[in-house]
Amino acid sequence: MDDDLVFRALADPVRRLLLDALFQRDGRSLGELEAVVNEHVEMTRFGVAKHLRLLEQADLVVARKQGRVKVHHLNPVPIQQIHQRWIGKYTERAGVASVLLDLKHRIENPAPEPDEDES
């Protein structure tokens, strides 16, 4: 797996939108995915196809011919590999980081002290 390709593919909001659409309902045609993208941003069929090709190169999407239509499917394996390599090992330290972030938030945003008149 080429981590750089996967990270580059995930870096673009349109490609993340395409992955989310395939997560919601797998096995979509280019036309269906074009419609999903155009709900959020104006893009040509050619533009959507270019994004799908990059997702295929990163092995995040697998396309299969189904009759005359090319159907796209999500491949979650590269994302899981990224998770195991780059996120999973830091999870054990997340508890400490969470406490430190909470402390930082409390220091930067102290709770207002109650008015003495209201007592």
Secondary structure, DSSP 8 states (H G I E B T S, - for coil): --HHHHHHHHHSHHHHHHHHHHHHS-SEEHHHHHHHHHTTS---HHHHHHHHHHHHHTTSEEEEEETTEEEEEE--HHHHHHIIIIIIHHHTTHHHHHHHHHHHHHHHS------GGG-
